[in-house]
Amino acid sequence: MSWRSRRLAAVGYILVAGNAHAQDPAPASTQLDPLVVEGTSKPKPAKTKKAKSAGQAKQAAPSTKQAAAPAKPAPAPVQRDGTSASTRNTYQPADTFSATKTDTPVIETPQAISTVTRKQLDDQNQQTVGGALGYSAGVLASFEQNARYDNIFLRGFGGFSTSGNYVRFLDGMRLPQGQVFGIMSIDPFLLDRIDVLKGPSALLYGQVSPGGLVNMVSRAPTPEPYNELRFEMGSYGRVQAGYTTQGAFDKEGTLQYSLTAIGKDSGTRYDDVDEQRFAIAPAIAWQPSADTRLTLSGFYQADPEGGYFNSLYAKSLAAPQFQPYLNSKFNPGDPSYDHFDRKEAGIGYQFEHRFNSAVLFRSALRYAEFDLDFAGIQIYTGPSVTGDISRLAAKSIEEASNVTTDNQLQFDFSTGALRHRVLTGIDTQRADSSALFEANFTVTPINVIDPQYGSPVSGSFLSFTSGDQSLDQTGIYTQDQIALGNWRALVGVRHDWTEQVTEPTGGAVQSQDSEATTYRAGLLYLFDNGIAPYASYSTSFEPETGVDESTNKALIPSKGEQYEVGIKYQPTFIPMLFTFSAFDITQQNVKKAGTLSGLYTQIGEISSRGLEFEARGNVTEGLGLIAALTLLDTEVTKSTTVSSIGKRPQAAPEYFGSVWVNYGFRFGTLDGLTLGAGVRVVGSSFADDANTLKADGYTLVDAALSYDLGKLDPYLTGSEATLNVWNLADKEYYSSCSSGFYCEFGERRTFLAGIRHRW
């Protein structure tokens, strides 16, 4: 039986099993209390005294008595996850849809989860998703202010060679990825929240890294009206404007809309290197009843200028007379040749219908695509005795697209004292990509003491990656969330079929079929005082895109597994969530960057053990807090390079942590003033497999200030002046180093000031 036949047979089995459940629901008196899909607008209670702040209202402690109550027969309204109202006023949402694809409280989920809410995005005003993740446990962003890529490490796994495997999901569905430099990047202004799932999440999302995944959640239509217009100016001549609006077309709220757009134009710290972006994301939702909702959404983003992205020779390896010149102001590329032009778009739907209190159906589909025209000059040796650095020119023209679907049936029922929430689903993906990646090694060298730009790139280019690649994937999954008194259990199994075809230009077609079964199991006990210890086990499976540098063949799939234990604490007296977790992850067939940027090798096996602590929420009225600490012990346990066995993987520090405090004055002469301050600390890391070259750690300070202009004049109600400063001390530091001598400088001190008006 072919792999296509096997997956179709399995799909049929899921549908038959689903119908069997649907035809035999438990009696209403014993069914689970139907939970609302994450982000839904729940039935509005009678109006009461207005809360002091939507984001500061204390979260109710989890009640086991309520959890054990019989189900209410009336279904709750269905509304898509990610409404802007859900996270605009809080640092810690009560529920998370991303972790289970059901409406499950974070405190009851046996997995470490971080959520960057819209309020955090607004307060810190980060310009990239990677930068926004800088205050999350387990997540380390390199090139954090770079507009091209959201490059992160997640629980020790990551780096540029696999950056697209982490920040790669939008609204729960995979974004396409190219073969070399083709990776999509979504502007954070288009988003309502960013969910970080720690550890393998293959059960629900298929082919993912064992380090975890990042799910970006779009702003979405909502019946409650909200409008915001902002205008900002900042360092290097940055000018940008953004607008977002949500609301209903009719009084009944049957037809709802959302529209978000932003435009940016900026220089960088290097002459003639600019950054430009325009992005727009419209959406419309039709909700004829409390049980049915259809959302059509799309996005378009153009980046005609990609800002600065390059590597420099490690200063410590150079002769002393050249070290002062290898600083953050030196551009080893050439603005007359370098360019980056990317266009990306997507369109799709999300549909939900509740048949009754026991059965809920969800369906989603999206088509997404991008094209990239990239060229850049980079170094490939250190300074000679005269200070000349040899360089190469690389260029890549890429296109990629995919069609993704996800269809689910959710059943809520009871078997005796056990209450179940069973989710069965089928997801598919068809992905296509093409690439022409070439390099020229005859570029004019650049002198570190007296750099000259504008020399033409002549000579022939050598082709390293050329051709088409396609990936067909089908996955079926079943997940059961079980409640018994204070106990919460989660078990699930998934099976994936994939077929990857690589067609090199002028070469033989290579086909690779894979299938794998992945698992997830977790157990949690919810004490009445808000303490919830848990333990979990999960596995992952991931077909790798791209080709092997040494063999020019498709990369083989990687596999991983994780053991995790932890404690969550949601106090009864303050709206905070504390999470402590310990994990042990092993990944096989690990992919890393090759000797030439854009190519890869697979080195063997890596293990990552660590401890994480995170606290999010409001300590007091007006005082928000985010604190995170990560301790990592990573090791190469198997490798094609024998000398690297037992060493730490490149660019993975032993520790990193952060603290962000945001306080709004609500009294006296300072009424209306909000101050924010953050500190990020990152330990040292190694830049080579042999662990002989070390990149120093660093400490950065960020600051924010805003003032409610309505306190000055009632006519200015809804207007706010803002100021954000990153790297306040203007520290020069390497954000990461790899491949033995390549290092990337982090952003120096930058600021962004603006006016926002909300109504």
C-alpha positions in Angstrom: 0.0 0.0 0.0 1.5 3.4 -1.0 2.0 6.2 1.6 -0.9 8.1 0.0 -3.2 5.1 0.3 -2.2 4.6 3.9 -2.9 8.2 4.9 -6.3 8.2 3.1 -7.2 5.1 5.0 -6.2 6.7 8.3 -8.2 9.8 7.4 -11.3 7.7 6.8 -10.8 5.9 10.2 -10.7 9.3 12.0 -13.9 10.4 10.4 -15.7 7.1 11.2 -14.5 7.3 14.8 -15.6 10.9 15.0 -19.1 10.0 13.8 -19.3 7.2 16.3 -18.6 9.7 19.1 -21.0 12.2 17.7 -23.9 9.7 17.6 -23.4 8.6 21.2 -22.9 11.6 23.5 -23.0 11.3 27.2 -26.2 12.5 29.0 -26.3 16.2 29.5 -26.1 15.9 33.2 -22.7 14.2 33.0 -21.1 16.1 30.1 -18.1 18.4 30.5 -18.9 22.0 31.0 -18.5 23.3 27.4 -15.5 25.6 27.3 -15.4 28.5 24.9 -12.8 28.4 22.1 -9.8 30.5 23.1 -10.3 34.2 22.5 -14.1 33.9 22.4 -16.4 36.6 23.5 -18.3 34.8 26.3 -21.9 35.7 27.1 -21.9 39.2 28.5 -22.9 39.4 32.2 -25.2 42.1 33.5 -23.4 45.4 33.8 -21.8 46.1 37.2 -19.5 48.7 38.6 -16.7 49.4 36.1 -13.4 47.6 36.9 -10.4 49.8 37.6 -8.5 48.4 34.7 -9.3 45.6 32.3 -5.7 44.3 32.6 -5.6 44.7 36.4 -8.7 42.9 37.5 -7.6 40.0 39.6 -7.9 36.6 38.1 -10.1 34.2 40.0 -8.3 31.3 41.6 -9.0 28.0 39.9 -11.8 26.3 41.7 -11.9 22.5 41.7 -15.4 22.6 42.9 -16.5 24.5 39.8 -14.4 22.1 37.7 -16.3 19.2 39.0 -19.8 20.7 38.4 -22.0 19.2 35.7 -22.1 20.7 32.3 -24.4 23.6 31.5 -26.6 22.7 28.5 -26.4 26.1 26.8 -23.5 26.4 24.3 -21.2 29.4 24.5 -20.6 31.7 21.6 -18.0 30.7 19.2 -15.3 33.2 18.3 -11.9 32.8 16.8 -8.8 32.8 19.0 -6.8 36.0 19.0 -9.3 38.9 19.4 -7.4 42.0 20.2 -9.6 42.6 23.3 -8.2 39.4 24.8 -4.6 40.6 25.5 -4.6 44.3 25.0 -4.8 45.0 28.7 -2.9 42.2 30.4 0.6 40.7 30.6 -0.8 37.2 31.3 -3.9 35.7 29.6 -5.9 33.2 31.6 -6.3 30.7 28.7 -4.2 29.5 25.8 -5.6 27.9 22.7 -2.2 27.2 21.1 -1.0 24.6 23.5 -4.0 22.2 23.2 -6.1 23.7 20.3 -8.9 23.8 22.9 -9.9 26.5 25.4 -7.8 25.3 28.3 -6.6 27.5 31.2 -2.8 28.0 31.3 -2.7 26.8 34.9 -4.2 23.4 33.8 -1.8 22.8 30.9 1.1 20.4 31.7 3.6 22.3 29.6 5.7 25.5 30.0 4.1 28.3 28.0 5.0 31.9 27.5 2.7 34.5 25.9 3.8 37.9 24.7 0.5 39.8 24.9 -0.6 42.9 22.9 0.0 45.0 26.1 3.6 43.8 26.3 4.1 44.5 22.6 2.7 48.0 23.1 4.6 48.8 26.2 8.0 47.6 25.0 7.2 48.6 21.3 9.5 46.0 19.9 9.9 46.2 16.1 10.4 42.5 15.5 8.9 39.3 16.8 12.4 38.1 17.7 12.9 41.3 19.8 9.5 40.8 21.5 10.6 37.4 22.7 13.6 38.8 24.6 11.8 38.7 27.9 10.6 35.1 27.8 12.1 32.2 29.6 13.8 29.6 27.3 14.0 32.0 24.4 17.1 33.8 23.2 17.0 36.2 20.3 20.0 37.0 18.2 19.8 39.9 15.6 16.8 40.9 17.8 16.2 44.2 15.9 16.8 42.8 12.4 13.8 43.2 10.1 14.8 40.2 7.9 14.6 37.3 10.2 13.2 36.5 13.7 16.3 34.4 14.6 16.0 32.7 18.0 17.2 29.9 20.2 14.6 27.9 22.0 15.7 25.7 24.9 19.2 25.6 23.3 18.1 24.7 19.8 18.2 27.2 16.9 20.4 29.7 15.3 20.3 31.2 11.8 20.5 27.8 10.1 17.1 26.7 11.6 15.5 30.1 12.5 12.5 29.5 10.3 11.6 26.3 12.1 10.8 28.2 15.3 9.0 31.4 14.3 7.1 29.7 11.6 3.4 29.4 12.6 0.7 32.1 12.1 -2.7 31.5 13.6 -1.8 27.8 14.2 -0.8 27.0 10.6 2.7 26.7 9.1 4.2 29.4 7.0 6.2 28.5 3.9 10.0 28.4 4.0 12.6 28.5 1.3 15.7 26.5 0.7 18.4 29.1 1.6 17.6 32.6 2.8 13.9 32.4 2.2 12.2 32.8 5.5 9.1 34.9 6.2 8.9 37.6 8.9 5.6 39.0 10.2 5.5 42.6 11.6 4.5 42.5 15.3 2.0 45.4 14.8 -0.2 42.9 12.9 -0.4 40.6 15.9 -2.5 40.3 19.0 -0.2 37.9 20.8 2.8 35.6 20.4 2.5 32.1 22.1 5.7 30.2 22.8 5.2 26.5 23.4 8.3 25.0 25.1 9.4 21.5 24.1 8.1 19.2 21.3 4.6 20.1 20.2 4.4 17.7 17.3 1.1 16.1 18.5 -0.9 19.1 17.2 1.5 20.8 14.8 3.3 18.0 13.0 6.9 18.6 12.0 8.4 20.9 14.6 11.7 21.2 16.5 12.0 19.6 19.9 13.0 23.0 21.3 9.4 24.2 20.8 7.5 26.5 18.5 6.3 30.1 18.2 2.7 30.7 17.2 1.9 34.2 16.1 -1.7 35.1 16.5 -3.2 37.9 14.3 -5.5 40.7 15.3 -9.0 39.5 14.5 -12.5 40.9 14.0 -14.4 41.6 17.2 -17.9 43.0 17.9 -16.5 45.6 20.4 -15.2 48.7 18.5 -11.6 49.6 18.8 -9.5 52.0 16.8 -5.9 53.1 17.1 -3.6 55.4 15.1 0.0 55.9 15.8 2.8 58.0 14.4 6.5 57.5 15.5 10.0 58.8 14.7 13.3 57.5 15.9 17.0 56.7 15.5 18.6 56.8 12.0 15.7 58.9 10.6 13.1 56.3 11.3 9.5 57.3 10.4 6.6 55.0 10.7 2.8 55.0 11.1 0.3 52.4 12.0 -3.5 52.0 12.1 -5.7 49.3 13.4 -9.5 49.1 13.7 -11.9 46.4 14.8 -15.7 46.4 15.2 -19.0 45.4 13.7 -20.8 46.6 10.6 -24.2 46.0 12.1 -25.9 46.6 15.4 -26.3 42.8 16.1 -22.6 42.2 15.6 -23.3 39.5 12.9 -20.7 41.0 10.5 -17.4 42.0 12.1 -14.2 43.4 10.7 -10.5 44.0 11.4 -8.0 46.1 9.5 -4.4 46.7 10.5 -1.7 48.4 8.4 1.8 49.8 9.1 4.4 51.5 7.0 8.1 52.0 8.0 11.1 53.8 6.5 14.4 54.0 8.3 18.1 54.2 7.9 20.6 52.1 9.9 23.9 52.7 11.7 25.6 52.1 8.3 25.5 54.6 5.5 23.3 53.8 2.5 21.8 50.7 4.3 18.0 51.2 4.8 15.0 49.4 6.0 11.5 49.8 4.5 8.3 47.9 5.1 4.6 48.1 4.3 2.1 45.6 5.7 -1.6 45.3 5.7 -3.9 42.6 7.2 -7.7 42.7 6.6 -10.2 40.3 8.0 -14.0 39.9 8.1 -16.1 37.6 10.2 -19.6 36.4 9.8 -21.3 35.1 13.0 -25.0 34.4 12.3 -25.5 32.8 15.7 -23.7 31.9 18.9 -22.8 28.5 17.5 -21.3 29.5 14.1 -18.5 31.7 13.0 -16.7 32.1 9.6 -13.6 34.4 9.4 -11.9 35.3 6.1 -8.5 36.9 6.5 -5.4 37.8 4.6 -2.1 39.7 4.8 0.4 41.3 2.5 3.8 42.5 3.5 6.5 44.1 1.3 10.1 44.6 2.5 11.9 46.4 -0.4 14.8 47.2 1.9 15.8 44.7 4.5 18.1 46.7 6.7 21.5 45.4 7.8 22.4 41.7 8.1 26.0 40.6 8.0 28.8 39.0 10.0 32.1 40.3 11.0 35.4 38.6 11.8 35.8 38.0 15.5 37.8 40.8 17.0 39.8 38.5 19.4 41.1 36.5 16.4 42.6 39.5 14.7 46.1 41.0 15.2 46.0 43.8 17.9 46.5 46.6 15.4 43.3 45.7 13.6 41.0 44.9 16.5 39.9 48.5 17.1 38.6 48.7 13.6 36.5 45.5 13.8 33.7 47.4 15.6 30.0 47.8 15.2 30.5 50.7 12.8 32.4 48.7 10.2 30.4 47.2 7.3 32.2 44.4 5.6 29.6 44.3 2.8 29.0 46.9 0.1 25.9 49.0 0.0 26.3 49.4 -3.8 25.8 45.7 -4.2 23.8 44.5 -1.2 20.1 44.3 -1.5 17.1 42.5 0.0 13.6 42.6 -1.5 11.0 40.3 -0.1 7.2 40.2 -0.7 4.9 37.9 1.2 1.2 37.3 1.3 -1.5 34.9 2.6 -5.2 34.4 2.4 -7.5 31.9 4.1 -10.5 31.1 6.3 -11.3 29.8 9.8 -14.7 28.2 10.4 -16.2 26.9 13.6 -19.6 25.4 14.3 -21.0 23.9 17.6 -23.5 21.2 16.8 -24.5 20.9 20.5 -23.0 21.0 23.9 -20.9 17.9 23.2 -19.6 18.4 19.6 -17.7 21.2 18.0 -16.2 21.4 14.5 -13.3 23.6 13.4 -11.8 24.0 9.9 -9.0 26.2 8.7 -7.2 26.7 5.4 -4.6 29.2 4.2 -2.5 29.8 1.1 0.7 31.7 1.7 3.6 32.6 -0.6 6.7 34.8 -0.8 9.4 35.7 -3.2 12.9 36.9 -2.4 15.6 38.7 -4.3 18.8 38.8 -2.1 22.4 39.7 -2.7 25.1 40.4 -0.2 28.9 40.5 0.2 30.4 38.7 3.3 33.8 37.9 4.6 35.4 34.4 4.5 38.9 35.1 5.9 40.4 37.3 8.6 42.6 40.4 8.0 45.9 39.9 6.2 49.1 41.5 7.3 48.0 44.6 5.5 44.5 44.6 6.9 42.7 43.3 3.8 39.8 40.8 4.3 38.8 38.4 1.5 35.1 38.5 0.7 32.6 36.6 -1.4 29.4 37.7 -3.1 26.3 35.7 -2.6 22.9 36.0 -4.3 19.8 34.1 -4.0 16.5 34.3 -5.9 13.8 32.2 -4.2 10.1 31.5 -4.2 8.0 29.4 -1.9 4.4 28.8 -1.2 2.2 26.4 0.7 -1.4 25.4 1.2 -2.2 24.3 4.8 -5.4 22.8 6.2 -6.5 21.8 9.7 -9.8 20.1 10.4 -10.9 19.1 13.9 -13.8 17.6 15.8 -14.0 18.2 19.5 -16.1 16.0 21.8 -17.0 16.8 25.4 -18.4 13.8 27.4 -18.0 11.8 30.5 -17.3 8.2 31.3 -18.2 7.7 34.9 -16.2 10.1 37.1 -13.9 10.9 34.2 -14.7 14.0 32.1 -13.1 14.0 28.6 -12.4 16.6 26.0 -11.3 14.6 22.9 -9.9 16.4 19.9 -9.4 14.5 16.7 -7.9 16.2 13.7 -6.4 16.0 10.2 -3.9 18.5 8.9 -2.3 18.7 5.5 0.4 20.7 3.8 1.6 21.1 0.2 4.7 23.2 0.0 6.7 24.2 -3.0 9.9 26.1 -3.3 12.5 27.1 -5.9 16.0 28.6 -5.4 19.0 29.8 -7.3 21.8 30.4 -4.9 25.2 31.4 -6.3 28.5 32.7 -4.9 31.5 34.5 -6.3 34.8 34.3 -4.6 36.7 36.9 -6.6 35.2 40.0 -4.9 37.6 42.9 -4.2 39.0 42.6 -0.6 38.1 45.3 1.9 40.6 47.0 4.2 39.6 47.2 7.8 41.5 50.5 8.4 40.4 52.3 5.2 37.3 50.5 3.8 36.4 51.5 0.2 33.0 50.8 -1.3 31.6 50.7 -4.8 33.9 48.2 -6.5 32.0 46.2 -9.1 31.5 42.5 -8.6 33.0 40.8 -11.6 33.9 37.2 -12.4 31.8 34.1 -12.5 29.4 32.8 -10.0 29.3 29.2 -8.9 25.9 27.6 -8.3 25.4 25.9 -4.9 21.7 25.4 -4.8 19.6 25.4 -7.9 16.2 23.7 -8.4 12.8 22.9 -7.0 11.7 21.2 -3.9 8.2 20.0 -2.9 6.8 18.6 0.3 3.5 16.8 0.8 2.4 16.1 4.4 -0.6 14.6 6.0 -1.0 14.2 9.8 -3.8 12.7 11.9 -4.0 13.2 15.6 -6.1 12.4 18.6 -5.8 14.1 22.0 -7.8 13.4 25.2 -7.9 15.9 28.1 -9.2 14.1 31.1 -10.3 15.6 34.4 -10.9 13.6 37.6 -11.4 15.9 40.6 -8.3 18.0 40.9 -6.3 15.8 38.5 -5.8 16.8 34.9 -4.3 14.4 32.3 -3.5 14.9 28.7 -2.6 12.0 26.3 -2.3 12.0 22.6 -0.9 10.3 19.5 -0.2 11.5 16.0 1.0 9.9 12.8 2.5 11.8 9.9 3.2 10.9 6.3 5.5 13.1 4.2 7.0 12.9 0.7 9.7 15.3 -0.2 11.0 15.7 -3.8 14.1 17.6 -4.8 14.7 18.4 -8.4 18.2 20.0 -8.9 18.7 21.9 -12.1 20.5 19.5 -14.4 20.6 16.7 -11.8 18.6 13.6 -10.9 15.3 13.8 -9.1 15.6 12.8 -5.5 12.6 11.5 -3.6 12.3 10.9 0.1 9.3 9.3 1.8 9.0 9.5 5.6 6.4 8.6 8.2 6.5 8.7 12.0 4.4 8.4 15.0 4.7 11.0 17.8 3.3 11.0 21.3 2.4 13.4 24.2 1.4 12.6 27.7 1.1 14.9 30.7 -0.3 14.8 34.3 -1.1 17.8 36.5 -2.7 18.2 39.9 -4.5 21.4 40.7 -4.4 22.4 44.3 -7.1 24.8 45.6 -4.5 27.4 46.5 -3.4 27.8 42.9 -0.3 25.5 42.9 -0.2 23.0 40.1 2.7 20.5 39.8 3.0 18.6 36.5 5.0 16.1 34.5 5.0 15.4 30.8 6.7 13.5 28.0 6.6 14.4 24.3 8.3 13.5 21.0 8.9 15.3 17.7 9.5 14.5 14.1 10.7 17.1 11.5 11.5 16.7 7.8 14.3 19.2 7.1 14.1 21.6 4.1 17.3 22.3 2.1 20.1 20.1 0.9 23.2 18.8 2.5 26.3 20.8 1.7 28.6 17.8 1.3 26.2 15.4 -0.6 23.9 17.9 -2.3 21.1 15.5 -1.3 17.9 16.3 0.7 18.4 16.5 4.4 17.0 13.6 6.4 14.3 14.1 9.1 15.3 15.0 12.6 13.7 13.4 15.7 13.5 14.4 19.3 12.0 13.7 22.7 11.6 15.6 26.0 10.9 14.8 29.6 9.6 17.8 31.6 8.5 18.4 35.2 7.4 21.7 36.7 5.2 23.7 39.0 2.8 26.4 38.1 1.4 28.8 40.7 -1.5 31.2 40.2 -2.0 33.0 43.5 -5.5 33.8 44.8 -4.5 37.3 45.9 -2.7 38.8 42.8 -3.2 38.3 39.0 0.2 36.6 38.4 1.3 33.3 37.0 4.6 31.7 38.1 6.1 28.8 36.2 9.1 26.7 37.1 10.1 23.9 34.8 13.0 21.4 34.4 13.5 19.6 31.1 15.7 17.1 29.3 15.6 17.1 25.5 17.5 15.0 22.9 17.5 15.6 19.2 18.9 13.4 16.5 20.0 14.3 12.9 20.6 17.9 14.0 20.9 20.5 11.2 23.4 23.3 11.4 24.9 26.0 9.2 27.4 24.8 6.6 30.7 26.5 5.8 28.9 28.8 3.3 25.9 30.8 4.5 22.6 29.3 3.3 23.9 25.7 3.1 23.6 23.1 5.9 25.1 19.9 7.3 23.7 17.4 9.7 26.0 16.7 12.6 24.4 14.0 14.8 22.8 14.4 18.2 22.4 17.2 20.7 21.1 17.0 24.3 19.7 20.0 26.2 18.9 20.0 29.9 17.8 23.0 31.7 15.8 24.9 34.3 13.4 27.8 33.6 11.6 30.2 35.8 9.1 32.8 34.6 6.7 35.2 36.3 4.1 37.3 34.5 1.2 39.5 35.6 0.4 42.4 37.9 1.9 42.7 41.4 -0.3 45.6 42.3 -2.7 47.9 40.6 -0.7 49.6 37.9 2.5 47.6 38.5 3.2 45.0 35.8 6.1 42.5 36.1 7.8 40.0 33.7 10.7 38.0 35.0 12.5 35.1 33.4 15.6 33.0 34.0 17.0 30.1 32.0 19.9 27.8 32.9 21.1 25.5 30.1 23.3 22.5 29.9 23.7 21.7 26.2 26.0 19.0 24.7 26.9 17.5 21.4 26.5 13.8 22.1 27.1 12.4 18.6 28.7 14.2 15.7 30.3 13.7 12.3 33.1 15.9 13.7 34.6 13.7 16.5 36.4 16.7 18.2 33.0 18.3 18.9 31.6 15.4 20.9 31.1 16.4 24.5 31.3 20.1 23.6 28.6 22.8 23.8 26.8 23.6 20.6 27.6 26.9 19.1 26.0 30.2 20.3 24.1 28.5 23.2 24.9 30.3 26.5 24.7 28.6 29.9 22.3 31.1 31.2 20.2 34.1 30.3 17.5 36.1 32.1 15.5 39.3 32.1 13.3 41.5 34.2 10.7 44.0 33.0 8.8 46.3 35.3 6.0 48.7 34.2 4.4 51.1 36.6 1.6 53.5 35.9 0.9 56.4 38.3 -2.7 56.8 39.2 -2.6 59.7 41.7 -1.1 63.1 42.4 0.9 65.3 40.0 2.3 62.2 38.2 -1.2 60.8 37.3 -1.1 59.6 33.7 2.6 58.9 33.6 3.8 55.3 33.0 7.4 54.2 33.4 8.9 51.0 32.2 12.4 49.5 32.6 14.0 46.2 31.7 17.3 44.4 32.1 18.4 41.5 29.9 21.5 39.4 30.9 23.0 36.8 28.6 26.0 34.6 29.5 29.0 33.8 27.3 28.8 31.2 24.5 31.1 29.4 22.2 31.5 30.2 18.5 33.0 27.0 17.3 32.5 23.2 17.6 35.7 22.7 19.5 34.7 25.4 22.1 38.0 27.3 21.7 36.5 30.7 20.7 34.2 32.3 23.3 31.8 35.2 22.8 31.5 37.4 25.9 28.1 37.7 27.7 26.4 41.0 27.9 23.9 43.0 29.9 21.4 45.4 28.3 19.0 48.0 29.7 15.8 49.1 28.0 13.4 51.8 29.1 9.9 53.1 28.2 7.9 56.2 29.1 4.3 57.1 28.2 2.0 59.9 29.3 -1.8 60.1 29.0 -2.3 63.5 27.3 -5.9 63.5 28.4 -4.7 64.5 31.8 -3.5 67.8 30.4 -6.6 68.6 28.4 -10.0 66.7 28.1 -9.9 67.3 24.3 -6.8 65.0 24.2 -8.6 62.1 25.8 -7.4 58.9 24.2 -4.1 60.3 23.1 -0.8 59.2 24.5 2.8 60.3 24.1 5.4 57.4 24.1 9.2 57.0 24.2 11.1 53.7 24.0 14.9 53.3 24.3 16.7 50.0 23.7 20.3 49.4 24.9 20.2 52.5 27.0 23.9 52.3 27.9 24.8 52.0 24.2 26.8 48.8 24.9 28.8 47.3 22.0 28.3 43.5 22.1 28.1 40.4 20.0 24.5 39.1 19.8 26.0 35.7 18.7 29.1 34.1 17.1 29.3 30.9 15.1 31.2 29.0 12.4 34.5 29.6 14.1 35.0 33.3 13.3 31.6 34.9 12.2 30.2 37.3 14.8 27.1 39.6 14.6 27.0 42.9 16.5 23.8 43.7 18.4 22.0 46.9 17.9 23.5 50.0 19.6 21.3 52.5 21.5 18.2 53.3 19.6 15.0 55.2 20.4 11.5 55.6 19.1 9.1 58.4 20.1 5.5 58.8 19.1 1.9 59.7 19.5 -0.9 57.2 19.8 -4.6 57.9 19.7 -7.2 55.3 20.7 -10.9 55.6 20.4 
